[in-house]
Amino acid sequence: MFLENTINHSKQSGWMEVICGSMFSGKTEELIRRLRRAEMAGQNVEIFKPKLDIRYSEEDVVSHNQNKIRSTAVDNPNEILLLASNCDVVGIDEAQFFDESIVDIANHLANSGIRVVIAGLDMDFLGRPFGPMPNLMATAEYVTKVHAICKRTGNLANYSMRTSKGDNLVELGETESYEAVSRRVFIDEVLLKRK
């Protein structure tokens, strides 16, 4: 479990926290929880998400449980750098949808003394590392992997299995298009069928 940093921040540069896992695992819920705590502490917080993520709201970051927090939708990571200069904490949701430049942007913000909290899918619907997430996890000080529960087996679910047709890497959807499943189900339903 994530332990919040308690060192003397006046002598510490910023840092990066990555929250990753499958769909329906609580990534955005945890992101919102951390950012709300920073707001309660009186810190200047800004939250960003990719403009293409309009599932629940064009403006807010919204969890599957309908918890939400205001955010700014951006087309590319460079906009985050321009809009986050006076922040203590920057939150970034759905980071897997950004290009690799998000890694440099997040590191630049952290090097500038900003706490950067990032949430995103660690694997795509084929079980492969998703976009910039591996590099974000590698450069972050803290990585929290959260899990859903597989409804078929009752085991931890760390795969986002696509149940709808389509092979595009990015296909926005919810329970009508995806199911969080365990390794066993993923092997049986996806990997063996693709051979």
Beta strands, then each sheet from edge to edge (+ up, - down):
strand 1: 15-21
strand 2: 45-50
strand 3: 60-62
strand 4: 68-70
strand 5: 72-74
strand 6: 89-92
strand 7: 115-121
strand 8: 142-146
strand 9: 148-149
strand 10: 156-157
strand 11: 159-162
strand 12: 178-181
sheet 1: 5+ 2+ 6+ 7+ 1+ 8+
sheet 2: 3+ 4-
sheet 3: 9+ 10-
sheet 4: 11+ 12-
end
